[in-house]
Amino acid sequence: MITLPSKVENQTFLLNDIEKQIKPLGYVIGGNWDYEHGYFDYKMEDNGSYLFVRVPFQAVEGELDQQGVEVKLGRPFLLSHKYQSGLDDWVDDESALVNQFSEPVDKDAPFPKEWIDTGRAHVHELEEVLLR
């Protein structure tokens, strides 16, 4: 994981407004959110590992499932999530019909140096869109 200081850090927005602005850039709310915090993810690469620009956010007024919730952005970071190719050799999950994803090889794999500048460019683009 590589943190990237940014002008969007500690800025507050209405969640609905920020989604409208950054979804066209390719950002989505990651599936690991709860009522107090979550992450915007931008997937840069999917070739043996997922490379993400991830922007954390937390609710400052309301809860994330409520209309009009205000969120504060955290420091963006670059994240590499290496996954297995093919099927799991061993599955011990009673909900296997629902959860069909392979176990990750490394949830926080080293981030490739050749992608750092690309990640910085995406954060700069995010700043340009949100802070105009």
N, C-alpha and C positions, 0 to 999 in steps of 0.2 A: 504494500500500500504506500502511495506517495501522496502527501498532502500538497495542495496548491493554494496558497493564499490568494484571495480574490476580493474584488470590490463588492461582490454580492453577499459576502459573509456578514452576518448580523443584520441584514436588511429584512424588513417585514413586508409581506404582501398578502392579499387575499388569495387563498389557495386556488379558487376558481380562476382568478385573473392570471396567476402565474402559469397554470396549466394551459390556458388558451395561448399564452405567449410562447411557451417552450415545447409543447407537443409538436408543432410543425417542424421544429429543429430535430426531432427524433427522441426527445426525452419522454419517459414514462414513469409513473409511480411504481416502484418495485413492490413485489408481493409481500415483503416483510415489514409492512407498516402496522402500527397499532393506533389507538385513539389519541396518543400524545405526540408521536413522531413517525417519520418515514424517510424515504429516500427517492430522489429523482435519479433515474439511471439513463445513461446514454451508452448504448452498446457500440463500441468502435470496431470490434473484431470478434469473429466466431470461427476460429480455426485451431481446434485442439484446446483452446481456452477462451473464455469470454473476457474481453478487455472492456472495462467500463470507466466512464467518468461518472462518479456518484456524488450527488449533492444532498447532504442530510438536511432535514428540516424538522422543526418542532412546532406544535400548536402553542400559540401565545394567548389566543382569545378563542375559546370554544374547543370542540373536539373535531378530529379529522373527518368524521362521518357526518358532520353538521354543515348546513348551508351557511356561507358567510364566515367560515373559520379563517382566522388570520394566522399565518405561519412566519417563523423566522428561519432564514437559511443559515446553515453552518458552513464550515470550510469544505470546499470541494476536494475530492481525492480521486486518485487513479487506482483501480482495483483489478487484479487478475484472478480469475476463478477457473482453475484447470479442471476439466471434467474427463470422465472415462469415455472412450469410444466403445460402441457396442453395448451389449447387455451386461448387467451385473451377474457375476458368477454366483453370488450368495445373497439371498434376500431373506430377511427376517422381519417382514412387515405384514401385519394382519390386514392392512388397508392397501395391499398391492394392486387391487383393481382400480383404486383411486390414485395412488401415488406410484406412477410408473417411471420416475426419474432415477437415473443412476446416481449412486453416491459419488460425490466429488472426490477427485484425487487430492486436490489441495484447494481449500476455500480461500486462501490468501497466498497464492503463488507469487513468486517474484514478478514484478512488472517489467516487460521488455523495454530496454532503454530506447530502442528505435521508435517507440510509440509515445514517449513522454512529450515531445514537441507537439504531436498531434493532439494529445490530451489537453495541453496548454491552449492550443488554438480553439478547441471546443469550449473551454472555460471562458476565453476571451469573447467568443461569439455570444455565449450566455450573458456575459456582462453587457455587451452592446445591446442586446435585445431587452434585458430587464431594466437597465439603468438609463434608457434614452429619455 
